[in-house]
Amino acid sequence: MAAAAVCAGFQNKYWQMHRALFSRAAENKQRSISELADEIGLDTIEFATCIKRDAARRVIEEDMASAASFDLKVTPAFALGQVDETGRVVIQRFIIGAQSFETL
């Protein structure tokens, strides 16, 4: 499922796929990931190619390595930081666990 969201993100539809995946799970529907890709308007050939290649897996592995480097073992975790001069986010602190809007 993570690869599907990443590949959808390459087509600027990460959150649409995220919602579709979780909606499918909540509704206990048996729609395939390729059906979801079609439903949210992805280029399904590009999407299928992405799923088969290593690009999505590399993004996921980088995210997992980043979490491990901060010793994150639970979700949710909220990262607080700043954007540096190269445009990358520099994480300065984490808030672990579900928090109220007021706390955030």
C-alpha positions, 0 to 999 in steps of 0.5 A, spaced: 500 500 500 505 504 501 508 503 494 501 505 491 501 511 495 508 513 493 507 512 486 500 516 486 504 521 489 509 521 483 503 523 479 501 529 484 495 524 487 498 522 493 493 524 498 487 521 493 490 514 493 491 515 501 484 516 502 482 511 497 486 506 500 484 507 507 477 508 505 477 501 501 480 498 508 474 501 512 469 499 507 472 492 507 471 492 499 475 488 495 477 493 489 484 492 487 490 497 487 489 498 480 482 499 480 483 505 485 488 508 481 483 508 475 478 511 479 482 517 482 485 519 475 492 516 475 495 514 468 494 507 470 500 505 465 505 509 468 502 507 475 503 500 474 510 501 471 512 505 477 509 499 482 514 494 478 520 498 479 524 500 485 523 508 485 517 507 490 521 502 494 527 507 495 522 512 497 519 508 502 526 505 505 529 512 505 523 514 510 524 508 514 531 509 515 530 516 517 525 514 522 530 509 524 535 515 525 530 518 530 529 512 533 521 513 532 517 506 533 510 509 533 505 513 529 503 518 529 509 522 530 509 529 528 516 532 526 517 540 527 523 543 523 525 548 518 526 548 511 534 550 509 537 553 504 537 547 499 529 546 500 530 540 505 526 540 511 531 539 517 527 536 523 528 539 530 524 535 534 518 530 534 512 530 538 510 523 539 503 520 539 496 523 538 495 530 540 490 535 540 489 541 536 491 545 541 497 542 543 500 542 536 
